[in-house]
Amino acid sequence: MGAVTCLMVTVVGLNAIAAAAGLALSAVAIWVAVDGYKLYPISGVSGKDDIFAGAWIAIFTGFAFFLTCIFGIFAALKRSRALMLVYLIIMFIIFLFESASAITSATNRDYLVGNSNLVKKQMLQYYADSSTQGQQITMTWNNVMTQVQCCGADGPTDWIQYNSTYRQLFGAASLWPLGCCKRQSSNFEVVDPIGCKAGVTSSMFTQGCFQYIESVLSRYTWAVSWYGFSVLMLVFFTLVIAMIYYTQLP
């Protein structure tokens, strides 16, 4: 078997693997874009929703990788310099798009979860606010606090140590939202609403929610960025071998 034929087989094999990886990238990006944990409002209200923007780009680039790799297999089997050149150009353009997606998602994650202050500030500002953003944030935090059994970003004291929209509306009548209160497993009713509002620790959640939010956003980032980077490394190696094959074609 000649050297050119060996290169052709290698290019075909690498493109087949890269095509499968591209489909997998689209799948994990769709999982992020769907936002099964329903935390987009926390990211969106800050205007720093690049994790989700990166996911939409990754959906496109993953499927584009798949289609272009199929074309690359065809071009390699045809041993056509013209088709291989078209393939290389398209793959390089997609490579740049996916690089931008992975980088922006990673940097946005660092911005959101570097510490709890940003998430806490948004919570205090928008929770119980009547605006559209306020309604979204209120619903998001209610879901997180009741499902994860937590209260506030760092803990219940967030609601009383800092000025907030909720505190302005309810004052001393309710120190924190009912989402901070423990509920019965049978009917999901608050166990002791009066005690919870008064700060009885046995009737409320004392752990903060930031650790959960951080872990979810980190999972989203891993899906879009770190898996995206691994696909990029595979595509880069494929491009190098494909360029060598291109130079050997008559």
C-alpha positions in Angstrom: 0.0 0.0 0.0 1.4 3.4 -1.1 2.0 6.3 1.2 -0.8 8.3 -0.5 -3.2 5.5 0.0 -2.2 5.2 3.7 -2.9 8.9 4.1 -6.2 8.6 2.4 -7.3 5.7 4.7 -6.1 7.8 7.7 -8.0 10.9 6.6 -11.2 8.8 6.0 -10.9 7.2 9.5 -10.2 10.5 11.3 -13.1 12.2 9.5 -15.5 9.3 10.5 -14.5 9.8 14.1 -14.7 13.6 13.9 -18.2 13.3 12.3 -19.4 11.2 15.3 -17.8 13.6 17.7 -19.5 16.5 15.9 -22.9 14.9 16.4 -22.1 14.3 20.1 -21.1 17.9 20.4 -24.5 19.0 19.0 -26.3 16.6 21.4 -24.6 18.0 24.6 -25.0 21.6 23.3 -28.8 20.9 22.9 -28.9 19.6 26.5 -27.4 22.9 27.7 -29.6 25.1 25.4 -32.7 23.3 26.7 -31.6 24.2 30.3 -33.1 21.3 32.2 -32.1 22.9 35.5 -33.9 26.1 34.6 -31.1 28.5 35.6 -31.0 30.6 32.5 -32.6 33.7 34.2 -29.8 33.9 36.7 -27.3 34.1 33.8 -29.6 36.1 31.5 -30.5 38.9 33.9 -26.8 39.9 34.1 -26.4 40.0 30.3 -23.7 37.4 30.7 -25.5 34.5 29.1 -22.5 33.4 26.9 -22.7 29.8 28.2 -26.1 29.5 26.5 -25.0 31.5 23.4 -22.0 29.2 23.1 -24.3 26.2 23.3 -26.3 27.5 20.3 -23.1 28.0 18.4 -22.0 24.5 19.3 -25.2 23.0 18.0 -24.5 24.6 14.6 -20.8 23.8 14.6 -21.3 20.2 15.8 -23.7 19.5 13.0 -21.5 21.4 10.5 -18.5 19.3 11.5 -20.6 16.2 10.9 -21.6 17.3 7.4 -18.2 18.6 6.4 -16.5 15.4 7.6 -18.8 13.4 5.4 -17.8 15.6 2.5 -14.2 15.2 3.5 -14.5 11.4 3.3 -16.0 11.8 -0.2 -13.2 14.2 -1.2 -10.5 11.9 0.1 -11.8 8.8 -1.6 -12.1 10.8 -4.9 -8.5 11.9 -4.5 -9.5 15.4 -5.7 -7.3 18.4 -4.9 -10.1 20.8 -5.6 -12.6 19.0 -3.3 -10.0 18.6 -0.6 -9.2 22.3 -0.7 -12.9 23.2 -0.3 -13.1 20.7 2.6 -10.0 22.2 4.3 -11.4 25.8 4.0 -14.8 24.9 5.4 -13.4 22.9 8.2 -11.1 25.8 9.2 -14.0 28.3 9.3 -16.1 25.9 11.5 -13.0 25.4 13.7 -12.8 29.1 14.3 -16.5 29.3 15.2 -16.3 26.4 17.7 -13.2 27.9 19.2 -15.1 31.1 19.9 -18.0 29.1 21.4 -15.7 27.2 23.8 -13.7 30.2 24.9 -16.8 32.5 25.5 -18.5 29.8 27.5 -15.5 29.1 29.7 -14.9 32.8 30.4 -18.5 33.4 31.2 -18.6 30.6 33.6 -15.6 32.2 35.5 -17.5 35.5 35.6 -20.7 34.0 37.1 -19.2 31.5 39.6 -16.0 33.1 40.6 -17.8 34.1 43.9 -21.3 34.3 45.1 -21.6 38.1 45.1 -22.9 38.5 41.6 -25.6 35.8 42.0 -26.5 37.2 45.5 -26.8 40.8 44.1 -29.1 39.7 41.4 -31.2 37.7 43.9 -31.5 40.7 46.3 -32.3 43.1 43.5 -34.8 41.1 41.4 -36.5 38.6 43.8 -40.2 39.7 44.4 -39.8 42.5 41.8 -42.8 43.0 39.6 -40.8 43.4 36.4 -40.5 40.6 33.8 -37.0 39.9 34.9 -38.1 40.0 38.6 -40.8 37.4 37.9 -38.3 35.1 36.1 -35.8 35.4 38.9 -38.4 34.9 41.6 -39.7 31.7 39.9 -36.2 30.5 39.4 -35.1 31.0 43.0 -38.4 29.5 44.4 -37.8 26.4 42.3 -34.1 26.1 43.4 -34.8 26.7 47.1 -37.7 24.3 47.4 -36.1 21.5 45.2 -32.5 21.8 46.5 -33.7 22.6 50.1 -31.5 25.7 50.4 -32.0 29.4 51.2 -30.4 32.5 49.6 -27.0 32.4 47.9 -24.8 31.9 51.0 -27.5 31.2 53.5 -30.7 32.7 55.0 -28.8 35.7 56.5 -28.4 37.1 52.9 -32.1 38.3 53.2 -31.5 40.2 56.5 -27.9 41.4 56.2 -28.4 43.3 52.9 -31.1 45.6 51.6 -33.3 43.8 49.0 -36.5 44.3 47.1 -38.1 41.5 49.2 -37.1 43.2 52.4 -38.6 46.5 51.2 -41.9 44.9 50.4 -42.3 42.7 53.4 -40.1 44.2 56.1 -40.0 42.4 59.5 -43.3 40.5 58.7 -41.3 37.9 56.8 -37.5 37.7 57.1 -37.1 35.5 54.0 -39.4 33.9 51.4 -41.5 30.8 52.0 -39.2 29.0 49.6 -36.7 28.9 52.5 -39.2 26.9 54.7 -39.2 23.2 55.1 -42.1 21.3 53.6 -44.1 18.2 54.3 -43.2 15.3 52.0 -46.8 14.2 51.6 -48.5 17.4 50.4 -45.5 19.8 50.0 -47.1 22.3 52.4 -44.9 24.4 54.6 -44.3 22.6 57.9 -44.2 25.7 60.2 -44.8 28.9 58.3 -44.9 31.1 61.5 -41.7 29.5 62.9 -40.0 29.7 59.6 -40.7 33.4 59.2 -39.5 34.0 62.8 -36.2 32.2 62.1 -36.7 28.9 63.9 -33.9 26.9 62.3 -35.7 23.6 62.7 -38.4 24.7 60.3 -36.2 26.3 57.6 -33.3 25.5 55.2 -30.0 26.8 56.5 -27.7 26.0 53.6 -27.1 28.4 50.8 -27.9 27.7 47.2 -24.8 29.0 45.5 -22.9 25.7 45.6 -25.7 24.1 43.6 -25.9 26.9 41.1 -22.2 26.8 40.7 -22.2 23.1 40.0 -24.9 23.3 37.4 -23.2 26.2 35.5 -20.0 24.2 35.7 -21.7 21.2 34.1 -23.0 23.4 31.4 -19.6 24.8 30.8 -17.9 21.4 30.7 -20.4 20.3 28.1 -19.9 23.3 25.8 -16.3 24.3 26.5 -14.3 21.3 27.6 -15.9 18.8 25.4 -15.8 21.4 22.6 -12.0 21.8 23.2 -11.6 18.0 22.9 -13.4 18.0 19.6 -11.3 20.9 18.5 -8.1 18.9 19.2 -9.4 16.0 17.2 -10.4 18.3 14.3 -7.0 20.0 14.4 -5.2 16.7 14.1 -7.6 15.7 11.3 -6.9 19.0 9.5 -3.1 18.5 9.8 -3.3 15.0 8.3 -5.7 16.2 5.6 -3.4 19.0 4.6 -0.5 16.6 4.3 -2.7 14.3 2.1 -3.7 17.3 0.0 -0.1 18.2 -0.7 0.6 14.6 -1.8 -2.2 14.6 -4.4 -1.2 15.0 -8.0 
